[in-house]
Amino acid sequence: MPRCPEPRAPRSVWVRIVAAVLALGTASTAAAHPDITMECRVLFNFEDGKVTGIGETWTFDEAFSAQLIADYDEDHDGLFDAAESGAMEREVFGNLSEIHYYTFLSINGREQTDLKPFGFRATKEGEIVTFAFGIRLPEPLDPALYPVTLELKDPEFAVYAVLTGDEPALLRGDTQKRCRAAIRDDRENPYFDGTVIPQEIRLVCGQ
């Protein structure tokens, strides 16, 4: 179990239940609709023509944002300081490792299961909360030779991840402009008993 340096005030029952859903997710907890919706944006980081990692932002719906604010903005200043953001990283985000942080990344057709996020931070704009973090690839790779695809999804549908309509996939550092991010509905691989179609991001690159 994670070691807490000092006692913390108890969280609300609702947030602890949500953390359990985020960690384990069962079909019984996610009925016909998800408990949480988040709009996502993905950034692919290039260095010297190779992809070195990805960045993600998750912007939560009003209801879940309100619960996060109520439970983690302990000084009620309308912001998340380092300690408050760190608590969310441990108690909410940290529970997602077994389901790959909702990130289903494939390189050359092989799913990457050992993801190691870094740089987590939680921010608040108005009454909406956003999580942001990065994931490094095992090694830099040329996406023209090793195809890269990514889907954001919760297979149990407790959380509905949808790409934002405003620049859902960005490429940073692709100075040669060889690549673009193609987005499509992955109708071949629906989830949650075949009822939900994920969105796939694929890097399409020239030689």
C-alpha positions as CSV (number, residue, x, y, z in Angstrom):
1,M,0.0,0.0,0.0
2,P,1.2,3.6,-0.6
3,R,2.8,5.2,2.4
4,C,1.2,8.5,3.4
5,P,3.6,10.8,5.3
6,E,0.8,12.1,7.5
7,P,-2.8,11.4,8.3
8,R,-5.3,12.9,5.9
9,A,-9.0,13.8,6.4
10,P,-11.4,11.1,5.3
11,R,-12.6,11.4,1.7
12,S,-16.3,11.3,0.9
13,V,-17.9,7.8,0.5
14,W,-18.8,8.8,-3.1
15,V,-15.2,9.5,-4.1
16,R,-13.9,6.3,-2.5
17,I,-16.5,4.3,-4.4
18,V,-15.5,6.0,-7.6
19,A,-11.9,5.2,-6.9
20,A,-12.8,1.6,-6.5
21,V,-14.7,1.7,-9.8
22,L,-11.8,3.3,-11.5
23,A,-9.5,0.6,-10.2
24,L,-11.5,-2.5,-10.7
25,G,-14.7,-1.7,-12.7
26,T,-17.4,-4.3,-13.0
27,A,-20.3,-4.6,-15.4
28,S,-22.7,-4.3,-12.4
29,T,-21.3,-0.9,-11.5
30,A,-21.5,0.4,-15.0
31,A,-25.1,-0.1,-16.1
32,A,-26.5,1.4,-19.3
33,H,-24.6,4.6,-19.0
34,P,-21.2,5.5,-17.5
35,D,-20.8,7.1,-14.1
36,I,-18.1,9.6,-15.4
37,T,-17.4,11.2,-18.7
38,M,-14.1,12.7,-19.6
39,E,-13.0,14.5,-22.8
40,C,-9.4,13.6,-23.8
41,R,-6.6,15.1,-25.8
42,V,-3.5,13.2,-26.8
43,L,-0.1,14.6,-27.8
44,F,2.6,12.6,-29.5
45,N,6.1,13.9,-28.8
46,F,8.8,13.6,-31.5
47,E,12.5,14.0,-31.2
48,D,14.8,13.6,-34.2
49,G,12.0,12.1,-36.3
50,K,11.1,9.5,-33.7
51,V,8.3,9.2,-31.2
52,T,9.5,9.3,-27.7
53,G,6.3,9.5,-25.7
54,I,2.7,10.7,-25.4
55,G,0.9,13.2,-23.3
56,E,-2.7,13.0,-22.2
57,T,-5.3,15.4,-20.7
58,W,-8.5,14.2,-19.3
59,T,-11.2,16.9,-18.6
60,F,-14.0,15.5,-16.4
61,D,-17.7,16.2,-16.4
62,E,-19.2,18.7,-13.9
63,A,-20.4,16.1,-11.4
64,F,-17.1,14.3,-11.0
65,S,-15.2,17.6,-11.1
66,A,-17.4,18.9,-8.2
67,Q,-16.6,15.8,-6.1
68,L,-12.9,16.1,-6.8
69,I,-13.0,19.8,-5.8
70,A,-15.0,19.1,-2.6
71,D,-12.6,16.4,-1.5
72,Y,-9.2,17.6,-2.6
73,D,-9.3,21.4,-2.5
74,E,-8.7,21.3,1.2
75,D,-7.8,25.0,1.7
76,H,-10.8,26.0,-0.5
77,D,-8.7,28.5,-2.5
78,G,-10.1,27.4,-5.9
79,L,-6.7,25.9,-6.9
80,F,-4.9,22.6,-6.5
81,D,-1.5,23.0,-4.9
82,A,1.2,20.3,-5.1
83,A,0.0,18.4,-2.1
84,E,-3.6,18.4,-3.3
85,S,-2.6,17.3,-6.8
86,G,-0.3,14.6,-5.3
87,A,-3.2,13.3,-3.2
88,M,-5.3,12.8,-6.3
89,E,-2.4,11.1,-8.1
90,R,-2.1,8.6,-5.3
91,E,-5.7,8.1,-4.4
92,V,-7.5,8.3,-7.8
93,F,-5.1,8.2,-10.7
94,G,-2.8,5.7,-9.0
95,N,-5.5,3.1,-8.9
96,L,-5.6,2.8,-12.7
97,S,-2.4,0.9,-13.4
98,E,-4.1,-2.5,-13.8
99,I,-6.2,-1.1,-16.6
100,H,-3.4,0.8,-18.3
101,Y,-4.6,4.2,-17.2
102,Y,-7.4,3.8,-19.8
103,T,-4.6,4.0,-22.4
104,F,-4.5,1.1,-24.9
105,L,-1.3,1.8,-26.8
106,S,-0.1,-0.6,-29.5
107,I,3.3,-0.5,-31.2
108,N,3.7,-2.6,-34.4
109,G,0.5,-4.5,-33.4
110,R,1.7,-5.3,-29.9
111,E,-0.2,-3.9,-26.9
112,Q,1.9,-2.0,-24.4
113,T,0.9,-3.1,-20.9
114,D,3.7,-1.8,-18.7
115,L,2.9,1.9,-18.9
116,K,4.7,4.3,-16.5
117,P,3.1,7.7,-16.3
118,F,5.1,10.7,-15.1
119,G,4.5,14.4,-14.5
120,F,0.9,14.0,-13.2
121,R,-0.9,17.2,-12.3
122,A,-4.4,18.2,-11.6
123,T,-5.8,21.6,-12.5
124,K,-9.0,23.4,-12.1
125,E,-10.6,25.9,-14.5
126,G,-13.9,27.3,-13.3
127,E,-15.7,24.3,-11.9
128,I,-14.0,21.8,-14.2
129,V,-11.1,19.5,-13.3
130,T,-8.4,18.2,-15.7
131,F,-5.8,15.6,-15.2
132,A,-2.6,15.8,-17.3
133,F,0.4,13.4,-17.5
134,G,2.9,11.9,-19.8
135,I,3.9,8.3,-20.8
136,R,7.4,7.5,-22.2
137,L,7.7,4.8,-24.8
138,P,10.1,2.0,-24.1
139,E,12.5,3.5,-26.7
140,P,12.3,6.1,-29.4
141,L,10.8,4.7,-32.6
142,D,10.1,5.6,-36.2
143,P,6.3,5.4,-36.6
144,A,6.8,4.9,-40.3
145,L,8.4,1.5,-39.5
146,Y,6.6,0.7,-36.3
147,P,2.9,1.7,-36.5
148,V,1.5,3.4,-33.4
149,T,-2.2,3.3,-32.5
150,L,-3.9,4.4,-29.3
151,E,-7.4,4.1,-27.8
152,L,-8.7,5.6,-24.6
153,K,-11.4,3.5,-23.0
154,D,-12.7,1.9,-19.9
155,P,-13.6,-1.7,-20.9
156,E,-16.2,-1.8,-18.1
157,F,-17.7,1.6,-19.2
158,A,-17.8,3.1,-15.7
159,V,-15.9,5.9,-17.4
160,Y,-16.6,7.1,-20.9
161,A,-13.5,8.5,-22.6
162,V,-14.2,10.6,-25.7
163,L,-11.8,12.6,-27.7
164,T,-12.3,16.4,-27.5
165,G,-13.6,18.1,-30.6
166,D,-10.9,20.7,-30.4
167,E,-7.5,19.4,-31.6
168,P,-8.0,15.9,-30.2
169,A,-4.5,14.7,-31.3
170,L,-1.4,16.9,-31.5
171,L,2.1,16.2,-32.8
172,R,5.0,18.1,-31.2
173,G,8.5,18.1,-32.6
174,D,7.6,16.5,-36.0
175,T,9.7,19.1,-37.7
176,Q,9.8,17.2,-41.0
177,K,6.0,17.0,-41.1
178,R,6.1,13.4,-42.1
179,C,3.2,12.3,-39.9
180,R,-0.4,13.0,-39.1
181,A,-2.8,11.7,-36.6
182,A,-5.7,9.8,-38.2
183,I,-8.8,9.3,-36.1
184,R,-11.5,6.7,-36.8
185,D,-14.2,4.8,-35.1
186,D,-12.8,1.3,-34.4
187,R,-15.9,-0.6,-35.3
188,E,-14.0,-3.9,-35.5
189,N,-13.3,-3.8,-31.7
190,P,-16.3,-2.6,-29.8
191,Y,-16.3,-3.1,-26.0
192,F,-18.7,-3.4,-23.1
193,D,-20.5,-6.4,-24.6
194,G,-20.1,-4.9,-28.1
195,T,-22.2,-1.8,-27.3
196,V,-19.6,0.9,-27.3
197,I,-17.3,1.8,-30.2
198,P,-13.9,3.2,-29.3
199,Q,-12.1,6.0,-31.1
200,E,-8.7,5.0,-32.5
201,I,-5.8,7.4,-33.1
202,R,-3.2,6.1,-35.6
203,L,0.0,7.8,-36.6
204,V,0.2,7.8,-40.4
205,C,3.7,8.6,-41.6
206,G,5.6,8.8,-44.9
207,Q,9.1,7.4,-45.3
